Amino acid sequence: MELDDSTIKKIRGLIVFAVIVVVAGWNYRSLFAFAMKLVGFISPFLLGGVMAFILNVPMRRIEQLLPGKKESKIRRPLSLCLTLVFVMGLLLLVVFVVLPQLFETVMSLQNSIPAFLAGIKEEAERLFAQNPEIADYISNIEVDWKSFLEKVVGFLSAGAGTVLSSTVSAALSFISGMTAFLIALVFAVYILLQKESLSRQIHKLMKAFLPEEVTLRTLEILTLVSETFSHFLTGQCMEAIILGSMFFLTLTAFGLPYGILIGVLIAFTALIPMFGAFIGCAIGAFLMLMVRPLDAVVFLIIFFVLQQVEGNFIYPHVVGNSVGLPSIWVLVAVTIGGSAMGIVGMLIFIPLCSVVYAILREIVNERLEKRKRHKIKK
């Protein structure tokens, strides 16, 4: 049996591939360690790519709203500067508006917690007054807060030596982290300023080394991924703003405390899909419980009412429609993503499932269309 050159090349390629797979399987630990080192080396550039993708969402909108010709060379740098100012403004708003109130709240808890526990103790004594043994046991419970604070300070002082010994390493880690962040920021700025040029270069590279069909299909999928993640990010931020505003207005209307703090806190935690607002609920209920327990009960009722409105109407329609994913699959994606990768999985799996859903829908429709044509021919 004679083999032509094409068959020989295929056999040779299969042999080489099999050898590579065997060697990789035999040395998988070394390869994994090398991969981790490689990821560590390129992590600033990966972070820069993520930052560029996130900043590109508001920058693209700002660039569209700017007056003047689209071909103007100053349009792109100006839109980038406005985007950075917008993001920094949001961070400063949180720092200078929310943090002072949060600090004041924490300081007030020094008096609220002992008073709250004393009230619980009195209520327990009154409740178990008919049972002398339990009442005597409760009345003998004493919490020496001064001694407790002294022990905490002593524990922290004992650990001061360890803290001082690790100051140098902590400083070096901080400098290293800041350096990586600055490199990532510069890389993100470069990507945003030259994104069309980079896109053309990647397109040429793919056309040079990949078949045309593979190139076109890959570009279609990448475009779908980019649009889906952009729409998801926009929808998630919009949903967080809507939910935070709802809580702020409702708490203010009912005269409950910490309206701004809880509204901003829930807006930020709501960036975690579906379940993030419950973190803000727990913190808000705790703060109100330390001041007036009845306010905490009212807050919980308000939270669950607004959460039902958000979960059944706002989130599935705002975020689900923004990524083209039906409401039921949004819930499935959040559940699976949270179980697999935690909070990061929740953020990634919704747009990822939307991409898979769109591709699968396209494949199913094509196959059904082919079957329909085949039946017609028969």
Secondary structure, 3 states (H helix, E strand, C coil): CCCCHHHHHHHHHHHHHHHHHHHHHHCHHHHHHHHHHHHHHHHHHHHHHHHHHHHHHHHHHHHHHCCCCCCCCCHHHHHHHHHHHHHHHHHHHHHHHHHHHHHHHHHHHHHHHHHHHHHHHHHHHHHCCCCHHHHHHHHCCCCCHHHHHHHHHHHHHHCHHHHHHCHHHHHHHHHHHHHHHHHHHHHHHHHHHCHHHHHHHHHHHHHHHCCHHHHHHHHHHHHHHHHHHHHHHHHHHHHHHHHHHHHHHHHHHCCCCCHHHHHHHHHHHCCCCCCCHHHHHHHHHHHHHHHCHHHHHHHHHHHHHHHHHHHHHHHHHHHHHHHCCCHHHHHHHHHHHHHHHHHHHHHHHHHHHHHHHHHHHHHHHHHHHHHHHHHHHC
